């Protein structure tokens, strides 16, 4: 007979995971226009963090699938709400990125929100 471990029960916390992907058909832009959209993209992510919707975001590197550009971890409580926020990203609106939104579960309190952005 085995005993149950002592302590609090295992709990999961739910987030919305957004994969940022390069669309199969992506229009060519001048370097200046691509830079402008990137600045707007980063501003959007900052605004999402400041509003408390975005936990963390960042790009990928050296991945096998070059269409995968990065990820965002939101916590809005709704796939629809997260999808709407992610699709409002200027890089998505410009057709530079597309999003794939899904739930992500991990142990409660395993993901810590940054205390401040610089």
C-alpha positions in Angstrom: 0.0 0.0 0.0 1.4 3.4 -1.0 0.8 6.6 0.9 -0.4 9.8 -0.8 2.2 12.6 -0.7 1.6 15.2 1.9 1.0 18.8 1.0 -1.2 20.8 -1.3 -2.7 19.0 -4.3 -1.1 19.6 -7.7 -2.7 22.5 -9.5 -2.4 23.7 -13.1 -2.6 27.3 -14.3 -3.9 28.1 -17.8 -2.4 30.6 -20.2 -3.0 31.4 -23.8 -0.1 30.5 -26.0 0.3 32.5 -29.3 2.7 31.2 -31.9 3.9 33.9 -34.2 4.4 32.5 -37.7 5.7 33.8 -41.0 2.8 33.5 -43.5 3.4 31.3 -46.6 2.6 34.3 -48.8 4.3 37.4 -47.5 4.7 40.6 -49.5 8.0 42.2 -49.9 8.6 45.5 -48.1 11.3 48.0 -48.2 13.7 47.8 -45.3 12.4 51.1 -43.9 8.8 49.8 -44.0 9.8 46.5 -42.4 11.6 48.4 -39.7 8.6 50.7 -39.1 6.3 47.6 -38.7 8.8 46.0 -36.3 8.8 49.1 -34.1 5.0 49.0 -34.1 5.0 45.3 -33.3 7.2 45.8 -30.3 5.1 48.7 -29.2 2.0 46.5 -29.4 3.7 43.8 -27.3 4.7 46.5 -24.7 1.2 47.8 -24.6 -0.2 44.3 -24.0 2.3 43.8 -21.2 1.5 47.1 -19.6 -2.2 46.3 -19.8 -1.6 43.0 -17.9 -2.6 40.7 -20.8 0.9 39.6 -21.9 3.1 37.6 -19.5 6.1 37.2 -21.8 7.1 37.2 -25.4 10.1 36.6 -27.5 11.6 35.4 -30.8 12.9 32.0 -31.9 16.3 31.3 -33.3 17.9 28.2 -34.9 14.6 26.4 -35.1 14.0 23.7 -37.8 10.7 25.3 -39.0 11.7 28.7 -40.2 8.0 29.8 -40.4 8.0 29.9 -36.5 9.1 33.4 -35.5 8.3 33.6 -31.8 5.8 33.1 -29.0 3.6 35.2 -26.7 2.2 33.9 -23.5 -1.0 35.8 -22.6 -3.4 35.4 -19.7 -6.7 36.9 -20.6 -8.9 33.9 -19.6 -10.2 33.5 -23.2 -8.9 32.2 -26.5 -11.2 34.6 -28.4 -9.9 37.6 -26.4 -6.3 36.6 -26.8 -6.8 36.0 -30.5 -8.4 39.4 -31.0 -5.5 41.1 -29.1 -2.8 39.1 -31.0 -4.5 39.8 -34.4 -4.5 43.5 -33.6 -0.7 43.4 -33.7 0.5 45.8 -36.5 2.8 43.0 -37.9 -0.2 40.7 -38.2 -2.4 43.4 -39.7 0.4 44.1 -42.2 0.6 40.4 -43.2 4.1 40.0 -41.8 3.0 37.5 -39.1 0.1 35.2 -38.5 -1.0 33.7 -35.2 -1.9 30.3 -33.9 -3.6 30.5 -30.5 -4.1 27.7 -28.0 -4.2 27.0 -24.3 -1.0 26.1 -22.4 -1.1 24.6 -18.9 1.7 24.4 -16.4 2.1 23.9 -12.7 0.5 26.8 -10.8 3.0 29.6 -10.1 5.6 28.1 -12.3 5.5 31.1 -14.6 6.3 34.4 -12.9 5.3 37.8 -14.4 8.2 40.2 -14.7 8.0 42.9 -11.9 8.7 45.7 -14.4 9.6 46.4 -18.0 12.6 48.5 -18.9 
